Amino acid sequence: MNFFVPPEMDFKKAESLYQSIKSFLGDQGHTSLSEERIYELKSYHNGKDYKYRIGENDREIHEVIVAILYEPGRELYLVCTPNRGVLRGMPILVGKDERRGLTLFD
């Protein structure tokens, strides 16, 4: 899968949006983000399986997943939707120990 950030399929526009998201997260204190481009994250939390995939709706908050970033220093995945980490608010936080699968962009 080639890198994209919904709704931008064009690489240059997607890259600009991705950098804006990283900047917004940096303002929240998430400053040491990995360069990995994550397409899908599967996790397990409180007895439930979760799958976060770029471009698909999150089943809990019913918003499209726009970006998934990793913060190695805190061992956290940051799952971003428009109202959780992109335009406002904190991202959905997933601990590394909750990860059950990871797929990167090509």
Wavefront OBJ file of the C-alpha trace (Angstrom):
o trace
v 0.000 0.000 0.000
v 1.345 3.396 -0.991
v 1.439 6.110 1.680
v -1.609 8.371 1.959
v -3.392 10.452 4.580
v -7.177 10.674 4.169
v -8.600 12.481 2.368
v -5.371 13.163 0.444
v -4.271 10.433 -1.955
v -1.705 12.693 -3.663
v 1.685 12.048 -2.010
v 2.766 15.707 -1.725
v -0.516 16.810 -0.158
v -0.553 13.760 2.103
v 3.022 14.449 3.221
v 2.148 18.054 4.078
v -0.886 16.955 6.094
v 1.156 14.249 7.849
v 3.795 16.790 8.891
v 1.038 19.086 10.208
v -0.324 16.234 12.319
v 3.166 15.524 13.689
v 3.561 19.208 14.540
v 0.194 19.294 16.331
v 1.143 16.182 18.318
v 4.516 17.765 19.115
v 2.673 20.724 20.627
v 0.954 18.188 22.919
v 4.313 16.836 24.103
v 4.724 13.930 21.659
v 8.090 15.117 20.378
v 10.073 11.995 19.530
v 7.913 10.317 16.899
v 9.225 7.470 14.777
v 9.651 7.861 11.020
v 7.722 4.614 10.417
v 4.667 5.074 8.231
v 2.017 2.837 9.793
v -0.936 1.608 7.722
v -2.620 -0.714 10.229
v -2.374 -1.445 13.939
v -4.077 -4.364 15.653
v -4.314 -4.354 19.420
v -5.959 -5.991 22.422
v -7.263 -3.970 25.376
v -9.633 -4.880 28.225
v -10.717 -8.113 26.575
v -11.410 -6.567 23.151
v -9.597 -6.788 19.820
v -9.121 -3.527 17.925
v -8.046 -2.853 14.355
v -7.043 0.645 13.301
v -6.521 1.035 9.541
v -5.829 4.270 7.687
v -8.925 5.387 5.783
v -11.380 3.231 7.758
v -13.781 4.279 10.503
v -12.945 3.478 14.111
v -15.710 1.265 15.475
v -15.836 3.015 18.854
v -15.812 6.708 17.959
v -17.019 6.391 14.351
v -14.390 8.650 12.804
v -11.967 7.898 9.993
v -8.431 6.923 11.001
v -6.193 9.591 9.457
v -2.749 8.682 10.846
v -1.040 6.215 13.175
v 2.280 7.255 14.651
v 4.661 5.639 17.117
v 6.435 7.335 20.008
v 9.331 4.999 20.959
v 10.335 6.860 24.120
v 6.953 6.210 25.711
v 6.250 3.014 23.759
v 2.922 4.449 22.579
v 1.043 4.307 19.310
v -0.951 7.444 18.556
v -4.081 6.734 16.523
v -5.365 9.968 15.024
v -8.842 10.880 13.803
v -10.099 14.370 12.913
v -11.218 15.066 16.503
v -8.581 12.913 18.197
v -5.134 14.242 17.304
v -5.604 15.927 13.914
v -7.743 19.061 14.376
v -8.173 18.964 18.141
v -7.965 16.692 21.162
v -5.624 13.915 22.138
v -5.089 10.873 19.928
v -6.223 7.400 20.897
v -3.295 5.942 22.852
v -2.289 2.297 22.420
v 0.571 0.856 24.462
v 3.247 -1.184 22.712
v 2.428 -4.135 24.972
v -1.160 -4.105 23.604
v 0.009 -4.435 19.995
v -1.008 -7.648 18.247
v -0.071 -6.742 14.679
v 1.438 -3.935 12.637
v 1.483 -3.210 8.918
v 3.633 -0.460 7.444
v 3.096 1.415 4.200
v 5.343 0.318 1.298
l 1 2 3 4 5 6 7 8 9 10 11 12 13 14 15 16 17 18 19 20 21 22 23 24 25 26 27 28 29 30 31 32 33 34 35 36 37 38 39 40 41 42 43 44 45 46 47 48 49 50 51 52 53 54 55 56 57 58 59 60 61 62 63 64 65 66 67 68 69 70 71 72 73 74 75 76 77 78 79 80 81 82 83 84 85 86 87 88 89 90 91 92 93 94 95 96 97 98 99 100 101 102 103 104 105 106
